[in-house]
Amino acid sequence: MIGRCSSRVHSKGVAARLPAAPSLRPGVGGVIGTLADSGGALPHYSILATAPGDSPDAPHATTTADSVGGFVFDALQPGRYRLFVRAFAHKPDSTDVDVARGHVDTVRLRPQFFECVG
């Protein structure tokens, strides 16, 4: 017998909230965002920021979503980044963002819930 898979969220959690914009040091940019699925905030998952051309073993910026799904990168060098997240029982999600010196961009990560049973 083959199991069934679903992307339906079974419960509604707290709504995700953006954190306050950070104060930036000279020469860097920032990103604030939310991590949530259709059921609400996904707290305490790590978000990874990679730049095109980075080698897999290069150090990457990371941050963690807070208790209401908000996250902050407050010291990224200007350039293009891809933000990745892998949340338990969800399909991985990513988004691209262009970071500019002295600016804070806003993004939303919305991984899709995915559960297989049976």
Backbone as a chain_set.jsonl record, in Angstrom:
{"seq": "MIGRCSSRVHSKGVAARLPAAPSLRPGVGGVIGTLADSGGALPHYSILATAPGDSPDAPHATTTADSVGGFVFDALQPGRYRLFVRAFAHKPDSTDVDVARGHVDTVRLRPQFFECVG", "coords": {"N": [[0.844, -1.178, 0.0], [0.537, 2.196, -0.81], [1.481, 5.22, 0.757], [-0.16, 8.348, 1.653], [0.221, 11.751, 0.713], [0.215, 15.111, 1.916], [-0.362, 18.632, 1.719], [-1.736, 20.161, 3.391], [-2.204, 22.233, 6.149], [-2.623, 21.483, 9.541], [-3.24, 22.986, 11.832], [-3.68, 26.305, 13.131], [-1.275, 28.69, 13.792], [0.537, 31.26, 15.598], [0.565, 34.469, 14.049], [3.078, 35.454, 11.756], [5.552, 37.963, 12.421], [7.251, 40.875, 11.39], [10.535, 41.757, 12.435], [12.007, 44.628, 14.104], [13.709, 47.035, 12.102], [17.234, 46.808, 11.714], [19.968, 48.777, 13.09], [22.402, 49.801, 10.945], [25.877, 49.167, 10.354], [28.387, 51.308, 8.881], [28.798, 50.841, 5.381], [27.597, 48.339, 5.005], [24.675, 46.261, 4.307], [21.276, 45.233, 5.051], [18.818, 42.692, 5.855], [15.487, 42.057, 6.661], [12.952, 39.774, 7.67], [10.2, 37.392, 7.396], [9.341, 34.103, 8.434], [7.131, 31.738, 7.618], [4.382, 29.43, 7.276], [1.27, 28.471, 5.687], [-0.14, 28.053, 7.991], [0.876, 29.688, 9.947], [3.502, 31.342, 11.9], [6.875, 30.073, 11.706], [8.88, 29.369, 14.023], [12.31, 29.474, 15.208], [13.899, 28.208, 13.244], [16.79, 27.891, 11.162], [18.129, 30.263, 8.86], [19.884, 30.548, 5.901], [22.251, 32.512, 4.178], [23.537, 32.807, 1.021], [25.972, 33.724, -1.442], [26.101, 34.147, -4.994], [28.401, 32.047, -6.645], [29.85, 31.421, -4.389], [31.869, 29.02, -2.771], [30.992, 25.671, -1.715], [32.148, 25.144, 0.799], [32.7, 27.601, 1.855], [32.428, 30.202, 4.352], [29.165, 31.121, 5.426], [26.591, 33.556, 5.921], [24.322, 33.244, 8.613], [21.162, 33.126, 10.297], [18.574, 32.962, 12.802], [15.12, 32.303, 12.961], [12.92, 34.132, 15.078], [10.65, 33.779, 17.949], [8.233, 34.484, 16.796], [8.578, 34.054, 14.14], [10.145, 36.003, 12.866], [13.129, 37.353, 11.339], [16.551, 38.563, 11.125], [19.187, 39.82, 9.168], [21.944, 41.634, 9.75], [24.354, 42.629, 8.808], [25.343, 42.379, 6.053], [27.486, 42.206, 3.272], [27.313, 44.368, 0.415], [25.526, 43.108, -2.417], [24.249, 40.304, -4.344], [22.165, 37.865, -2.879], [21.077, 34.579, -1.955], [18.554, 33.386, 0.045], [18.044, 30.629, 2.092], [15.931, 28.104, 3.525], [15.22, 25.264, 5.518], [12.701, 23.656, 6.841], [11.355, 21.435, 9.232], [9.189, 18.896, 8.034], [8.405, 20.398, 5.847], [8.649, 21.605, 2.479], [11.81, 22.632, 1.186], [12.637, 26.138, 0.974], [13.452, 29.13, -0.84], [14.685, 32.442, -1.562], [15.678, 35.212, -3.583], [17.664, 38.117, -3.001], [18.721, 41.461, -3.39], [21.226, 43.108, -1.859], [21.904, 46.293, -0.704], [24.269, 48.81, 0.125], [23.764, 50.418, 3.184], [20.995, 50.058, 3.19], [17.945, 48.386, 4.157], [16.353, 45.507, 3.274], [13.201, 43.785, 2.804], [11.931, 40.524, 3.164], [9.962, 37.548, 2.554], [9.764, 34.291, 3.602], [8.213, 31.332, 2.712], [7.847, 28.337, 3.227], [6.341, 25.35, 1.991], [4.115, 23.301, 3.719], [4.483, 19.819, 4.055], [3.54, 16.594, 4.258], [3.789, 13.131, 4.573], [1.946, 10.216, 5.054], [1.36, 6.877, 6.282]], "CA": [[0.0, 0.0, 0.0], [1.286, 3.443, -0.905], [0.982, 6.249, 1.667], [-0.695, 9.577, 1.079], [0.934, 12.972, 1.082], [-0.67, 16.263, 2.028], [0.251, 19.933, 1.998], [-2.698, 20.863, 4.234], [-1.767, 22.513, 7.513], [-3.664, 21.015, 10.441], [-3.59, 23.937, 12.883], [-3.311, 27.702, 12.901], [-0.389, 29.196, 14.826], [0.674, 32.706, 15.723], [0.914, 35.148, 12.803], [4.474, 35.898, 11.686], [5.731, 39.418, 12.528], [8.567, 41.412, 11.039], [11.266, 42.411, 13.525], [12.412, 46.01, 13.845], [14.878, 47.186, 11.219], [18.454, 47.002, 12.504], [20.878, 49.885, 12.808], [23.476, 49.221, 10.136], [27.22, 49.751, 10.366], [28.722, 51.864, 7.573], [29.323, 49.951, 4.35], [26.88, 47.068, 4.888], [23.228, 46.309, 4.158], [20.579, 44.287, 5.9], [17.572, 42.066, 5.413], [14.581, 41.556, 7.686], [11.947, 38.957, 7.014], [9.382, 36.467, 8.166], [9.33, 32.696, 8.055], [5.818, 31.233, 7.993], [3.63, 28.68, 6.284], [-0.123, 28.916, 5.694], [-0.665, 27.896, 9.343], [1.43, 30.696, 10.853], [4.948, 31.506, 12.037], [7.749, 28.912, 11.909], [9.981, 29.878, 14.842], [13.522, 28.753, 15.6], [14.61, 27.551, 12.146], [17.919, 28.665, 10.64], [18.086, 30.775, 7.498], [21.242, 30.633, 5.368], [22.422, 33.469, 3.079], [24.686, 32.485, 0.18], [26.189, 34.607, -2.578], [26.461, 33.381, -6.185], [29.827, 31.801, -6.807], [30.456, 30.934, -3.147], [32.147, 27.589, -2.746], [30.178, 25.037, -0.673], [32.788, 25.16, 2.109], [32.926, 28.989, 2.276], [31.532, 30.596, 5.442], [27.939, 31.796, 4.998], [25.846, 34.22, 6.989], [23.119, 32.549, 9.054], [20.396, 33.698, 11.386], [17.505, 32.07, 13.237], [13.822, 32.955, 13.149], [12.545, 34.275, 16.485], [9.447, 33.061, 18.376], [7.113, 34.842, 15.924], [8.988, 33.844, 12.759], [10.913, 37.117, 12.308], [14.578, 37.187, 11.329], [17.345, 39.735, 10.745], [20.603, 39.821, 8.781], [22.24, 43.055, 9.96], [25.702, 43.033, 8.381], [25.697, 41.715, 4.801], [28.183, 43.007, 2.275], [26.447, 44.601, -0.741], [25.551, 42.096, -3.462], [23.076, 39.428, -4.487], [22.155, 36.717, -1.978], [19.931, 33.662, -1.932], [18.23, 32.955, 1.4], [17.511, 29.264, 2.114], [15.442, 27.54, 4.785], [14.696, 23.891, 5.534], [11.919, 23.473, 8.066], [10.846, 20.073, 9.381], [7.896, 18.586, 7.417], [8.13, 21.4, 4.83], [9.556, 21.63, 1.338], [12.759, 23.75, 1.324], [12.246, 27.358, 0.272], [14.52, 30.12, -0.995], [14.356, 33.669, -2.267], [16.843, 36.039, -3.894], [17.571, 39.502, -2.551], [19.874, 42.311, -3.69], [21.551, 43.907, -0.679], [22.594, 47.541, -1.027], [24.917, 49.494, 1.244], [22.941, 51.386, 3.901], [19.56, 49.783, 3.044], [17.398, 47.157, 4.738], [15.3, 44.935, 2.446], [12.244, 42.921, 3.481], [11.588, 39.314, 2.409], [9.096, 36.571, 3.211], [9.994, 32.892, 3.25], [6.967, 30.6, 2.956], [7.949, 26.933, 2.834], [5.066, 24.64, 1.951], [3.984, 22.136, 4.581], [4.393, 18.603, 3.26], [3.567, 15.458, 5.166], [3.358, 11.858, 4.007], [1.56, 9.25, 6.097], [1.008, 5.536, 5.832]], "C": [[0.885, 1.236, 0.0], [0.642, 4.473, 0.007], [0.451, 7.454, 0.921], [0.114, 10.767, 1.567], [-0.038, 14.142, 1.052], [0.149, 17.532, 2.228], [-0.688, 20.772, 2.867], [-2.145, 21.035, 5.647], [-2.921, 22.199, 8.451], [-4.059, 22.02, 11.517], [-3.084, 25.327, 12.523], [-2.465, 28.179, 14.077], [-0.411, 30.711, 14.874], [1.075, 33.294, 14.363], [2.374, 35.613, 12.863], [4.524, 37.422, 11.733], [7.147, 39.798, 12.144], [9.24, 41.996, 12.271], [11.562, 43.864, 13.153], [13.631, 46.027, 12.936], [16.12, 47.456, 12.058], [19.153, 48.315, 12.173], [22.082, 49.28, 12.099], [24.796, 49.938, 10.366], [27.493, 50.334, 8.983], [29.252, 50.787, 6.633], [28.603, 48.629, 4.184], [25.391, 47.318, 4.684], [22.599, 45.272, 5.054], [19.334, 43.74, 5.247], [16.774, 41.712, 6.661], [13.519, 40.737, 6.965], [11.135, 38.139, 7.981], [9.489, 35.079, 7.565], [8.012, 32.123, 8.557], [5.278, 30.329, 6.892], [2.18, 29.139, 6.371], [-0.779, 28.766, 7.066], [-0.129, 28.912, 10.331], [2.942, 30.663, 10.905], [5.648, 30.162, 12.229], [8.956, 29.386, 12.709], [11.152, 28.919, 14.938], [14.19, 27.934, 14.494], [15.705, 28.48, 11.644], [17.675, 29.064, 9.195], [19.528, 31.02, 7.076], [21.262, 31.628, 4.216], [23.689, 33.103, 2.313], [24.769, 33.492, -0.961], [26.548, 33.752, -3.79], [27.975, 33.235, -6.3], [30.534, 31.363, -5.54], [30.735, 29.438, -3.275], [31.338, 26.969, -1.611], [30.803, 25.086, 0.721], [33.122, 26.567, 2.603], [32.005, 29.322, 3.451], [30.34, 31.382, 4.886], [27.308, 32.483, 6.198], [24.619, 33.378, 7.323], [22.446, 33.35, 10.159], [19.283, 32.724, 11.729], [16.223, 32.866, 13.427], [13.478, 33.002, 14.645], [11.214, 33.572, 16.772], [8.202, 33.407, 17.566], [7.523, 34.818, 14.449], [9.774, 34.976, 12.117], [12.404, 36.824, 12.326], [15.265, 38.427, 10.765], [18.74, 39.3, 10.31], [21.011, 41.282, 8.852], [23.625, 43.496, 9.511], [26.128, 42.269, 7.133], [26.438, 42.692, 3.882], [27.249, 43.211, 1.076], [26.627, 43.507, -1.788], [24.268, 41.294, -3.473], [23.239, 38.216, -3.579], [20.938, 35.852, -2.255], [19.765, 33.212, -0.49], [17.545, 31.595, 1.317], [16.987, 28.92, 3.491], [14.957, 26.122, 4.538], [14.013, 23.709, 6.878], [11.345, 22.064, 8.077], [9.433, 19.956, 8.808], [7.463, 19.642, 6.393], [9.092, 21.211, 3.664], [10.533, 22.785, 1.554], [12.264, 24.956, 0.522], [13.455, 28.272, 0.173], [13.963, 31.344, -1.7], [15.65, 34.441, -2.504], [16.597, 37.468, -3.425], [18.864, 40.225, -2.923], [20.089, 43.244, -2.508], [22.364, 45.121, -1.116], [23.141, 48.168, 0.253], [23.958, 50.518, 1.862], [21.438, 51.149, 3.825], [19.192, 48.459, 3.701], [16.246, 46.703, 3.848], [14.419, 44.021, 3.284], [11.916, 41.737, 2.58], [10.632, 38.453, 3.234], [9.447, 35.19, 2.689], [8.754, 32.116, 3.654], [7.096, 29.147, 2.489], [6.59, 26.248, 2.923], [5.119, 23.41, 2.852], [3.804, 20.913, 3.699], [4.561, 17.411, 4.168], [3.061, 14.22, 4.436], [3.054, 10.898, 5.155], [1.265, 7.904, 5.455], [2.124, 4.887, 5.2]], "O": [[1.871, 1.303, 0.734], [-0.582, 4.601, 0.043], [0.597, 7.562, -0.296], [0.622, 10.779, 2.688], [-0.987, 14.161, 0.268], [1.222, 17.503, 2.831], [-0.454, 21.966, 3.056], [-1.675, 20.075, 6.258], [-4.059, 22.593, 8.199], [-5.152, 21.9, 12.071], [-2.173, 25.485, 11.711], [-2.889, 28.082, 15.229], [-1.266, 31.358, 14.27], [1.838, 32.678, 13.619], [2.839, 36.102, 13.893], [3.664, 38.098, 11.169], [8.113, 39.134, 12.521], [8.586, 42.663, 13.073], [11.379, 44.265, 12.003], [14.478, 45.136, 12.998], [16.072, 48.241, 13.005], [18.948, 48.887, 11.103], [22.705, 48.348, 12.608], [24.835, 51.155, 10.548], [26.887, 49.896, 8.005], [30.047, 49.934, 7.028], [28.961, 47.854, 3.297], [24.905, 48.435, 4.863], [23.295, 44.52, 5.736], [18.859, 44.248, 4.231], [17.312, 41.138, 7.607], [13.224, 40.977, 5.794], [11.336, 38.174, 9.195], [9.697, 34.906, 6.364], [7.79, 32.026, 9.764], [5.664, 30.446, 5.729], [1.89, 30.111, 7.069], [-1.867, 29.299, 7.285], [-0.63, 28.995, 11.452], [3.59, 30.038, 10.065], [5.098, 29.239, 12.83], [9.965, 29.77, 12.118], [11.001, 27.709, 14.771], [14.981, 27.041, 14.797], [15.568, 29.703, 11.693], [17.097, 28.311, 8.411], [20.302, 31.629, 7.815], [20.378, 31.592, 3.359], [24.782, 33.088, 2.879], [23.755, 34.042, -1.39], [27.228, 32.736, -3.642], [28.725, 34.187, -6.079], [31.699, 30.97, -5.593], [29.927, 28.69, -3.823], [31.024, 27.656, -0.639], [30.084, 25.073, 1.72], [33.753, 26.721, 3.649], [30.905, 28.775, 3.537], [30.496, 32.205, 3.984], [27.468, 32.049, 7.338], [23.955, 32.858, 6.426], [23.08, 34.143, 10.856], [19.075, 31.75, 11.005], [16.237, 33.965, 13.983], [13.712, 32.041, 15.379], [10.707, 32.843, 15.919], [7.206, 32.687, 17.644], [6.902, 35.475, 13.613], [10.048, 34.915, 10.919], [12.895, 36.131, 13.217], [14.668, 39.223, 10.041], [19.395, 38.513, 10.993], [20.487, 42.1, 8.095], [24.036, 44.619, 9.801], [27.153, 41.587, 7.142], [26.052, 43.853, 3.745], [26.469, 42.315, 0.752], [27.741, 43.036, -2.02], [23.331, 41.564, -2.72], [24.311, 37.615, -3.515], [19.907, 36.332, -2.728], [20.708, 32.719, 0.129], [16.584, 31.423, 0.568], [17.52, 29.376, 4.502], [14.367, 25.815, 3.502], [14.667, 23.619, 7.917], [10.9, 21.561, 7.045], [8.582, 20.808, 9.062], [6.272, 19.765, 6.105], [10.207, 20.719, 3.839], [10.126, 23.83, 2.06], [11.563, 24.805, -0.479], [14.369, 28.202, 0.994], [12.916, 31.291, -2.345], [16.598, 34.337, -1.726], [15.469, 37.961, -3.451], [19.957, 39.675, -2.789], [19.233, 44.071, -2.196], [23.376, 44.995, -1.805], [22.539, 48.061, 1.322], [23.41, 51.371, 1.163], [20.669, 51.958, 4.345], [20.006, 47.54, 3.792], [15.267, 47.431, 3.684], [14.831, 43.541, 4.34], [11.655, 41.906, 1.389], [10.514, 38.614, 4.448], [9.429, 34.948, 1.482], [8.292, 32.217, 4.791], [6.518, 28.77, 1.47], [5.793, 26.532, 3.817], [6.034, 22.592, 2.764], [3.066, 20.952, 2.714], [5.613, 17.236, 4.783], [2.03, 14.26, 3.765], [3.826, 10.792, 6.108], [0.966, 7.806, 4.265], [2.004, 3.744, 4.758]]}, "num_chains": 1, "name": "protein.A"}
